[in-house]
Amino acid sequence: MRIVHAEAARAGWDSTRPPERGWVPVTLADQWQTRWAGHDGVVWYRLRWRQDDARQPTGLLLDYTCMAAAVYLNGSLIDRDPSLVEPLSRSWHMPRYFLLQAPLLEPGENELLVRVSGLAAYQPSFGVVDVGDPQVLQARYRQGVLVRHDLQLLDSAIGFVLAAVIGLFWLLRRQETMYGWYALSAVFGRLYDTNFFAASPWPFASTDGWQAFIGGCYVMSAAAHTVFLLRFSQRRWPRFERLLLGIAVALMAAALLWPQWMGPYRNVYLVPVIAFLYLVSFVFMGYAVRSDRRDCQVLALCIVLPVVVSLHDLGVYMGWYGGVSYLGSFTSPLMLLGMGFVLAYRFANTMKRVEGFNAELSREVRQATGQLARPCGNNTRWSWRMAGPANACNWCATCTTASAAPLVGAISAGRAGAGTNMAAAGDRQAAWRRCAMTCACV
């Protein structure tokens, strides 16, 4: 049985008991800022249902309570987050499951009270409630935890590992700046992902501080990702890159210095950044379609599905439809596959170039060796001996051609002055080397 009709009443931060007045009917899931704009504090929700057989164990599933909550059944506390005031506990998107039975569960009418603490800037809300078969509800609870927490945690771990691997590759090959930008983007992106499984705003003293920080991380990740795609596309736009990175660093600094503004009004800068990131992704996909580079095409294919899924997550973030389940973690293996292919593809191409260079070098060496071993045209070998003024020079007929005559003259001139100074001997040796290099017999 799903309960979607309830009553709600707002209260202050210090409220420990539900108010006697001010209750209004609401439909779950409920976001209270649409009714009480600007209300920071507590809203109490009251639900009732009839239980025919209290001796039969019954499951109770609360879809989510944003930001923190305490749960009472028939006046008894059955669950409570560690901090119901600032800094608030962050169980904002986690389901809660309880196995109810007598004497807590009463025959006839049962009353459920949920005290939700939240801030109007961060979509304070209360999801639907289900009562029924424990096995069915427990299975649904486990699925919710898997999607909203466990996969997010796994996605973050994979992202940090990939960032470390790519970062090490960049440290070993500093000229490959593309990998450094990807590693930086991945680190900030995974810091942003901690929003999905962090239980408290630590090390920040307030929810505003936490929200401002993860907003700044998103901006830094988007900027680094843009430069990464530029480098991957073999483009350098120095002025644009300096401007982009300057804005990102300034926003990150502002988030740390003025969280009381950068947290509640994060959409002022996050929405333009989100739109810019979509534009960058579509431009890169267009470039990949026109390019004949296989690695670009594969990476673009790996980006398509995350972009499509991100439209769902954007709707959840903006509150366009109910729910708190973000699906981006399901697409992270695609980026892992894409970057793995890029590394393998580039390594294979590098090895092909090295192998081609080695083959060409071996061919040139064999050709030079064959030329050196080839006999002269008159079936004689040329040789020379330089031992002093009386040394002899025996040349084959081809050395007396017009091309060799100047060298022979230089050698003769050098030999004539060999007994007078060492400089002449040096000139003679240089002439001999030039002659040997020019001789047609070689």
C-alpha positions as CSV (number, residue, x, y, z in Angstrom):
1,M,0.0,0.0,0.0
2,R,1.4,3.4,-1.0
3,I,0.6,6.4,1.0
4,V,0.6,9.7,-0.9
5,H,-1.8,11.8,1.2
6,A,-0.5,13.4,4.4
7,E,-0.6,16.5,6.5
8,A,2.3,18.9,7.0
9,A,3.0,21.7,9.5
10,R,6.1,23.9,9.7
11,A,8.1,24.6,12.8
12,G,11.4,26.1,14.1
13,W,14.8,24.4,14.4
14,D,14.2,23.7,18.1
15,S,10.9,21.9,17.6
16,T,10.8,18.5,19.4
17,R,7.0,17.9,19.3
18,P,4.6,18.3,16.4
19,P,2.7,21.6,16.5
20,E,-1.0,21.6,17.4
21,R,-2.0,24.0,14.7
22,G,-1.0,24.9,11.2
23,W,-1.5,21.5,9.5
24,V,-2.3,21.5,5.8
25,P,-3.0,18.6,3.5
26,V,-0.2,17.7,1.1
27,T,0.5,15.1,-1.6
28,L,3.6,13.1,-1.5
29,A,6.3,13.5,-2.7
30,D,6.3,17.0,-1.3
31,Q,8.8,19.8,-1.7
32,W,8.0,22.4,1.0
33,Q,9.7,25.4,-0.6
34,T,6.9,25.4,-3.2
35,R,4.4,26.1,-0.4
36,W,6.6,27.9,2.2
37,A,9.1,29.7,0.1
38,G,12.2,30.6,2.1
39,H,11.4,28.4,5.1
40,D,14.6,27.1,6.7
41,G,13.9,24.8,9.7
42,V,11.6,21.9,10.3
43,V,8.4,20.6,8.7
44,W,6.4,17.8,10.4
45,Y,4.6,15.3,8.3
46,R,1.7,13.2,9.6
47,L,0.4,10.0,8.0
48,R,-2.1,7.4,9.1
49,W,-3.1,4.0,7.9
50,R,-5.2,1.1,9.2
51,Q,-3.5,-2.2,10.1
52,D,-5.9,-5.2,10.1
53,D,-3.5,-7.7,11.8
54,A,-0.9,-6.2,14.1
55,R,0.6,-9.6,14.8
56,Q,1.8,-10.0,11.3
57,P,5.2,-8.3,10.6
58,T,4.8,-5.4,8.3
59,G,7.3,-3.5,6.2
60,L,7.5,0.3,6.2
61,L,9.5,2.1,3.5
62,L,10.2,5.8,3.3
63,D,11.5,6.8,-0.1
64,Y,13.6,9.8,1.1
65,T,13.7,12.6,3.6
66,C,15.7,15.7,2.5
67,M,17.8,16.8,4.4
68,A,17.7,15.0,7.8
69,A,14.9,13.4,9.7
70,A,13.5,11.7,12.8
71,V,10.8,9.1,12.5
72,Y,8.1,8.3,15.1
73,L,5.5,5.5,15.0
74,N,2.6,5.8,17.4
75,G,4.6,8.2,19.5
76,S,7.8,6.0,19.7
77,L,11.0,7.1,18.0
78,I,12.2,4.4,15.6
79,D,14.9,6.3,13.6
80,R,16.9,9.5,13.9
81,D,19.8,11.1,12.0
82,P,22.8,12.2,14.1
83,S,22.3,15.9,13.5
84,L,18.9,17.6,13.0
85,V,20.3,21.1,13.2
86,E,23.2,22.8,11.4
87,P,25.4,21.2,10.3
88,L,22.7,18.9,9.1
89,S,23.2,15.2,8.5
90,R,23.1,14.3,4.8
91,S,20.7,11.4,4.4
92,W,18.9,13.5,1.8
93,H,18.3,10.8,-0.8
94,M,18.6,7.6,1.1
95,P,15.5,5.3,1.6
96,R,14.6,4.1,5.1
97,Y,13.2,0.7,5.8
98,F,11.7,-0.7,9.0
99,L,10.2,-4.1,10.0
100,L,7.2,-3.3,12.2
101,Q,5.4,-5.7,14.5
102,A,3.5,-5.7,17.8
103,P,3.5,-4.0,20.2
104,L,4.9,-1.1,18.2
105,L,2.5,-1.8,15.5
106,E,-1.1,-1.5,16.7
107,P,-4.3,-3.0,15.3
108,G,-6.5,-0.4,13.6
109,E,-5.2,3.0,13.0
110,N,-1.4,3.7,13.2
111,E,0.1,7.2,13.0
112,L,3.5,8.0,11.5
113,L,5.2,11.3,12.3
114,V,8.3,12.4,10.3
115,R,10.3,15.4,11.4
116,V,12.2,16.7,8.4
117,S,15.0,19.3,8.8
118,G,16.1,21.3,5.7
119,L,17.0,24.5,4.0
120,A,14.8,26.1,1.4
121,A,17.7,26.5,-1.0
122,Y,18.4,22.8,-1.3
123,Q,14.9,21.3,-2.1
124,P,13.8,20.1,1.3
125,S,11.3,17.4,0.7
126,F,9.6,14.2,1.8
127,G,9.0,11.2,-0.5
128,V,6.3,8.6,-0.7
129,V,5.7,6.0,2.0
130,D,4.9,2.3,1.4
131,V,3.4,-0.1,3.9
132,G,3.1,-3.8,3.1
133,D,4.9,-7.1,2.5
134,P,8.4,-7.0,4.2
135,Q,10.1,-9.0,1.5
136,V,8.9,-6.8,-1.3
137,L,9.7,-3.6,0.5
138,Q,13.1,-4.8,1.7
139,A,14.0,-5.7,-1.9
140,R,13.0,-2.3,-3.1
141,Y,15.0,-0.7,-0.2
142,R,18.1,-2.6,-1.2
143,Q,17.7,-1.6,-4.8
144,G,17.4,2.1,-3.8
145,V,20.5,1.9,-1.6
146,L,22.3,0.2,-4.5
147,V,21.4,2.9,-7.0
148,R,21.6,6.0,-4.8
149,H,24.6,5.1,-2.6
150,D,26.6,1.9,-3.5
151,L,26.9,2.6,-7.3
152,Q,27.8,6.2,-6.6
153,L,30.5,5.1,-4.2
154,L,31.8,2.5,-6.7
155,D,31.7,5.2,-9.5
156,S,33.7,7.5,-7.4
157,A,36.3,4.8,-6.5
158,I,36.7,3.9,-10.2
159,G,37.0,7.5,-11.1
160,F,39.8,8.2,-8.6
161,V,41.7,5.1,-9.8
162,L,41.4,6.1,-13.4
163,A,42.5,9.6,-12.5
164,A,45.6,8.2,-10.7
165,V,46.5,6.0,-13.6
166,I,46.1,8.7,-16.2
167,G,47.9,11.2,-13.9
168,L,50.9,8.9,-13.6
169,F,51.0,8.5,-17.4
170,W,51.1,12.3,-17.7
171,L,53.9,12.5,-15.1
172,L,56.0,10.1,-17.1
173,R,55.2,11.9,-20.4
174,R,54.8,15.6,-19.5
175,Q,54.5,16.5,-23.2
176,E,51.2,14.6,-23.3
177,T,49.3,17.4,-21.5
178,M,45.9,15.9,-22.6
179,Y,46.3,13.2,-19.9
180,G,47.1,15.8,-17.2
181,W,43.9,17.7,-18.0
182,Y,41.8,14.6,-17.9
183,A,43.2,13.5,-14.6
184,L,42.5,17.0,-13.1
185,S,38.9,16.9,-14.5
186,A,38.4,13.4,-13.0
187,V,39.6,14.4,-9.6
188,F,37.3,17.4,-9.3
189,G,34.5,15.3,-10.8
190,R,34.9,12.6,-8.2
191,L,35.0,15.2,-5.4
192,Y,31.7,16.4,-6.7
193,D,30.3,12.9,-6.6
194,T,31.0,12.6,-2.8
195,N,27.8,14.6,-2.5
196,F,25.9,11.4,-3.1
197,F,27.4,9.4,-0.2
198,A,28.8,11.8,2.3
199,A,26.9,11.4,5.6
200,S,27.7,15.0,6.9
201,P,29.1,18.3,5.6
202,W,32.5,17.7,7.3
203,P,35.0,19.4,7.0
204,F,32.7,22.3,6.5
205,A,30.7,23.8,9.4
206,S,27.4,24.2,7.5
207,T,25.3,22.9,4.6
208,D,26.0,26.1,2.7
209,G,29.8,25.5,3.0
210,W,29.4,21.9,1.6
211,Q,27.1,22.9,-1.2
212,A,29.4,25.8,-2.3
213,F,32.4,23.4,-2.3
214,I,30.8,20.8,-4.5
215,G,29.5,23.5,-6.8
216,G,33.0,24.8,-7.1
217,C,34.3,21.3,-7.8
218,Y,31.8,20.9,-10.6
219,V,33.0,24.2,-12.2
220,M,36.6,23.1,-12.0
221,S,35.8,19.7,-13.5
222,A,34.0,21.3,-16.4
223,A,36.8,23.7,-17.1
224,A,39.5,21.0,-17.0
225,H,37.3,18.7,-19.1
226,T,37.0,21.4,-21.8
227,V,40.7,21.9,-22.0
228,F,41.1,18.1,-22.2
229,L,38.8,17.9,-25.2
230,L,40.7,20.7,-26.9
231,R,44.0,18.9,-26.4
232,F,42.5,15.6,-27.5
233,S,41.3,17.4,-30.7
234,Q,44.9,18.8,-31.1
235,R,43.8,22.4,-30.5
236,R,45.3,25.2,-28.5
237,W,43.3,28.3,-27.8
238,P,45.5,30.1,-25.2
239,R,43.3,33.2,-24.6
240,F,40.1,31.2,-24.3
241,E,41.8,28.6,-22.0
242,R,43.2,31.3,-19.7
243,L,39.8,33.0,-19.5
244,L,38.0,29.7,-18.8
245,L,40.5,28.6,-16.1
246,G,40.5,32.0,-14.6
247,I,36.8,32.0,-14.2
248,A,36.8,28.5,-12.7
249,V,39.5,29.3,-10.2
250,A,37.7,32.6,-9.2
251,L,34.4,30.7,-8.6
252,M,36.2,28.0,-6.6
253,A,37.9,30.7,-4.4
254,A,34.5,32.5,-4.0
255,A,32.9,29.2,-2.9
256,L,35.5,28.7,-0.2
257,L,35.5,32.4,0.9
258,W,31.7,33.2,0.8
259,P,29.8,29.9,1.2
260,Q,26.8,31.7,2.6
261,W,26.2,33.2,-0.8
262,M,27.8,30.6,-3.2
263,G,25.8,27.7,-1.6
264,P,22.2,29.0,-1.7
265,Y,22.7,30.8,-5.0
266,R,24.7,28.1,-6.7
267,N,22.4,27.9,-9.7
268,V,23.4,31.4,-10.7
269,Y,26.7,30.0,-11.9
270,L,26.0,26.3,-12.1
271,V,23.2,26.5,-14.7
272,P,25.4,28.4,-17.2
273,V,28.3,26.0,-16.6
274,I,26.0,23.0,-17.3
275,A,24.8,24.6,-20.5
276,F,28.4,25.4,-21.5
277,L,29.4,21.8,-20.9
278,Y,26.6,20.5,-23.1
279,L,27.7,22.8,-25.8
280,V,31.3,21.6,-25.5
281,S,30.2,18.0,-25.7
282,F,28.1,18.5,-28.8
283,V,30.9,20.4,-30.5
284,F,33.4,17.6,-29.8
285,M,30.9,15.0,-31.1
286,G,30.5,17.0,-34.3
287,Y,34.3,17.3,-34.7
288,A,34.6,13.5,-34.2
289,V,32.0,12.8,-36.9
290,R,34.0,15.0,-39.4
291,S,37.4,13.6,-38.3
292,D,39.0,10.4,-39.6
293,R,40.6,9.7,-36.3
294,R,39.4,6.5,-34.8
295,D,40.2,7.4,-31.2
296,C,38.1,10.6,-31.5
297,Q,35.2,8.7,-32.8
298,V,35.3,6.1,-30.1
299,L,35.6,8.7,-27.3
300,A,32.6,10.6,-28.8
301,L,30.6,7.4,-28.8
302,C,31.5,6.9,-25.1
303,I,30.3,10.5,-24.4
304,V,26.9,10.2,-26.1
305,L,25.1,8.0,-23.6
306,P,26.4,10.0,-20.5
307,V,25.1,13.1,-22.1
308,V,21.7,11.6,-22.7
309,V,21.5,10.2,-19.1
310,S,22.6,13.6,-17.7
311,L,19.4,15.1,-19.1
312,H,17.5,12.9,-16.6
313,D,19.9,13.9,-13.8
314,L,19.5,17.6,-14.7
315,G,15.7,17.2,-14.4
316,V,16.2,15.7,-10.9
317,Y,18.6,18.4,-9.8
318,M,16.3,21.2,-11.0
319,G,13.3,19.6,-9.4
320,W,11.4,19.4,-12.7
321,Y,10.0,16.0,-11.6
322,G,10.0,14.1,-8.4
323,G,12.7,11.7,-7.3
324,V,16.2,11.8,-6.1
325,S,17.8,8.9,-8.1
326,Y,20.7,10.1,-10.2
327,L,21.7,7.7,-13.0
328,G,25.0,9.1,-14.1
329,S,26.9,6.4,-12.2
330,F,25.6,3.8,-14.6
331,T,27.5,5.4,-17.5
332,S,30.9,5.8,-15.9
333,P,32.2,2.4,-17.2
334,L,31.7,3.9,-20.7
335,M,34.2,6.7,-20.0
336,L,36.5,4.1,-18.5
337,L,36.2,2.0,-21.7
338,G,36.8,5.1,-23.8
339,M,39.9,6.2,-22.1
340,G,41.2,2.7,-22.0
341,F,40.8,2.5,-25.8
342,V,42.5,5.9,-26.3
343,L,45.5,4.8,-24.3
344,A,45.7,1.4,-26.1
345,Y,45.2,3.0,-29.5
346,R,47.8,5.7,-29.0
347,F,50.3,3.1,-27.6
348,A,49.7,0.8,-30.6
349,N,50.3,3.7,-33.0
350,T,53.5,4.7,-31.2
351,M,54.7,1.1,-31.4
352,K,53.9,1.0,-35.2
353,R,55.9,4.2,-35.7
354,V,58.8,2.8,-33.7
355,E,58.7,-0.5,-35.6
356,G,58.5,1.4,-38.9
357,F,61.5,3.5,-38.0
358,N,63.5,0.4,-37.0
359,A,62.6,-1.3,-40.3
360,E,63.7,1.8,-42.3
361,L,66.9,2.1,-40.3
362,S,67.7,-1.6,-40.9
363,R,67.1,-1.2,-44.6
364,E,69.4,1.9,-44.8
365,V,72.1,0.1,-42.9
366,R,71.9,-3.0,-45.2
367,Q,72.0,-0.7,-48.3
368,A,75.1,1.2,-47.0
369,T,76.8,-2.0,-46.1
370,G,76.3,-3.4,-49.6
371,Q,77.6,-0.2,-51.2
372,L,80.8,-0.3,-49.0
373,A,81.4,-4.0,-49.9
374,R,80.8,-3.4,-53.7
375,P,84.1,-3.7,-55.9
376,C,85.2,-0.9,-58.2
377,G,84.2,-0.8,-61.9
378,N,87.7,-2.0,-63.1
379,N,87.6,-4.9,-60.6
380,T,90.4,-3.3,-58.4
381,R,90.1,-1.9,-54.9
382,W,91.3,1.5,-53.9
383,S,93.4,2.1,-50.8
384,W,95.6,4.7,-49.4
385,R,98.3,4.9,-46.8
386,M,99.5,8.1,-45.1
387,A,102.8,7.6,-43.4
388,G,104.8,10.7,-44.3
389,P,106.0,12.8,-47.2
390,A,106.8,9.7,-49.3
391,N,103.5,8.0,-48.9
392,A,101.8,6.7,-52.0
393,C,98.2,7.0,-53.2
394,N,96.8,4.3,-55.4
395,W,93.4,5.3,-56.9
396,C,91.1,3.5,-59.2
397,A,90.4,5.1,-62.6
398,T,87.1,6.6,-61.4
399,C,89.0,8.8,-58.8
400,T,90.7,10.7,-61.7
401,T,87.4,12.0,-63.0
402,A,86.5,15.7,-62.9
403,S,84.5,15.3,-59.7
404,A,87.5,13.8,-57.8
405,A,90.2,16.0,-59.3
406,P,89.8,18.9,-56.8
407,L,90.1,16.5,-53.9
408,V,93.1,14.8,-55.4
409,G,94.7,18.2,-55.8
410,A,93.9,19.1,-52.2
411,I,95.4,15.8,-51.0
412,S,98.6,16.4,-53.0
413,A,98.9,19.9,-51.7
414,G,98.5,18.7,-48.2
415,R,101.0,15.9,-48.7
416,A,103.6,18.5,-50.0
417,G,103.5,20.4,-46.7
418,A,103.3,17.4,-44.4
419,G,106.8,17.8,-43.1
420,T,106.5,21.4,-42.2
421,N,103.5,21.7,-39.9
422,M,100.7,19.8,-38.2
423,A,98.0,22.0,-39.7
424,A,98.8,20.7,-43.2
425,A,98.6,17.2,-41.9
426,G,95.1,18.0,-40.6
427,D,94.1,19.4,-43.9
428,R,95.4,16.3,-45.7
429,Q,93.4,14.0,-43.4
430,A,90.3,16.0,-44.0
431,A,90.8,15.9,-47.7
432,W,91.3,12.1,-47.6
433,R,88.0,11.7,-45.8
434,R,86.2,13.9,-48.3
435,C,87.7,12.0,-51.1
436,A,86.7,8.7,-49.6
437,M,83.1,9.9,-49.1
438,T,82.9,11.2,-52.7
439,C,84.7,8.3,-54.5
440,A,82.4,6.4,-56.9
441,C,83.9,3.2,-55.7
442,V,82.3,3.4,-52.3
